[in-house]
Amino acid sequence: MTEVETRKLRMAANGVWQAIGPEDEELFACYESLVAPDYDRCHPGDTFEAMKLRARFSKEDQGLLRQWMAIAAVRAAKLPRQLRGAQADRVAA
């Protein structure tokens, strides 16, 4: 595995490994910025960053991360067209 592949968060479902969140690191960071403050507010004493680290070995946290990244995708889709275009350009590049 390359260094980039080892940094990506993945989860196994029935033996099939799937990436959690978008593959593009910049887009993943954008998604994080859309949900991390809400996660931190909803989970006192915990942080999004800590949950993300635990997701590497905890199925429960993998599921939480997958759900929060799905929320981020919905929020990103509702962003103004100019911002969505900038995100699409980053993914295509």
N, C-alpha and C positions, 0 to 999 in steps of 0.2 A: 504494500500500500504506500502511496505517496503521502507526504506530510499533510497536504490539503485534505486528502481522504480521511486521514486519522483524526483531524480536527472536527469533521462534520459529525453531527449527532445523528445516530441511526437507531432504529428499533426493529426488533424481530417479531414478526407475527406469523406464526405457523412455519417458522424456519426461513421466511423470506425477509431479507433486510431492506428496510425502506428509510430514506432520509426523512428527518423531521424538519419541516420548514423548507423555505426556498434554498436551492443549491448555491445561488450567488451570495457571497459573503456580505456585500454591501446591501443587498435587498434584505437579507436576514437581519442585519443591524437596523435597517429601517423598520422592519416588522417589530423587532424588539422594542424600539423606541415608542411604538404605538401602544404596546400592552404592558411593558415593565412597570410603569408607575401604578397602573391599576392592580397588577398582581401584588406589588408591594403593599398597597393600601388594603387589599382584601386578605392578605396573609401577614398580620402583624408578627414581628419576630423572624420573618423569613424574607428573602429577597429573590427576585427573578434570577439573578446571577447564580445564587446558591442552588436554586431549583434546577437550573440549566446544568450545573456541574453534577448534581445528583442523578440527573437523567441518564448519564453515561452508564450507570449500573442499577438503577431502580426502575422497574416497570411502571410503578405508580407515577413516578415523576416523568417518565417518558410520555405517559398518557396525558398528564397535566400539560406538559410542554406542547404536545401535539394539539391539544384543545386551545391553548392560548395562541399558538401560531395560526390556527384556523380563524380565530377571532381577529387576529392582526390582518390576515388576508382579506377578510370582509371589510375591515376598516380601511385598508389600503385601496380597495376597489371603490370606496365612497369618496376618496380624495378628489379634489378638483382635477380636471382632465390634464392640466399642465404638469401637475406632480406625477400623475400616473404615467404620462408620456416619458418623463425623466426616468422613472423606475423601469419602464419597458426598454428604454435605451440602454440602461445599465445591464439588464439581463441579456440583451441581444449582443452586447459588446464582448 
